[in-house]
Amino acid sequence: EYTVFVVVPNKARKYLQSLGHKSKNDKIDATGLACMCLQNKFEPWKPISKFYYELRLLTSSTLTHLLL
């Protein structure tokens, strides 16, 4: 099992720039994101409950039918 954190791309880019990273590749990005997560207090992402997932499906299908 993995812990997942959601980071806004602009914040990640600005954080990497603040460290002086001008080039961009997967290794630099991964290291920068790991440092960012260690230094900041991010809340782990949790999937929505089954109830809210089903509610979202119902409301989106209802809206689709109303708009047709």
N, C-alpha and C positions, 0 to 999 in steps of 0.2 A: 504494500500500500504506500502511496506517495502523498505528500502534503503539497497542495497546489496554492500558489499565490497569484493573484491577478494584479498586474502592474500596468498603469496607463502608459502607452508607448511614448508619449511626449515627455513624461516624467523620467522614464528610463533613459531616453536620449539625452535629456538635459543633465542627468546625473553622470552619464558617461563623459559628456563634454566637460563637466566640472572637474573630472579626474584627469583631464588633459588628453583623452583618447580622441584622436582625429580620424584614424582609420577605423574600419568597421569590418568585422568578420565574426563567425560563430563563436570562436574561442574567446575573443575580447568581450562579446556580448554576454556570453554565459558567465564569465568571471565577474563582469560588472554587475550583472543582475544578482549574482550570489552575494557580492559585497553590499549591494543596496538592500537586500533582504536582511542581511545580518545587522546592518546599522540602523534600520528603521523598524518600527513596530507594526508590521503588517498582520492583518488578520487572515488566517487561512481561508481559502474559498471553500464553501460548502454548497453542494447541489441543493436545489429547492426540493421541498418535500413532494411526495407523490400527489398529495391533495392539490397543491398549488400548480404542479405541472399539468394535472388534468383540468384544473380550472382555466389555465392559460389556453389549453387546446380548445376547450368549449367556447371561450369568449372569442378566440381568433376565428373559429369556424362560423360562429354566429355573425360576427362582423363581416366576414366574407359573403355570407348569404344575404345579408342586408344590403351590401353594396352592389350586388349583382342585379 
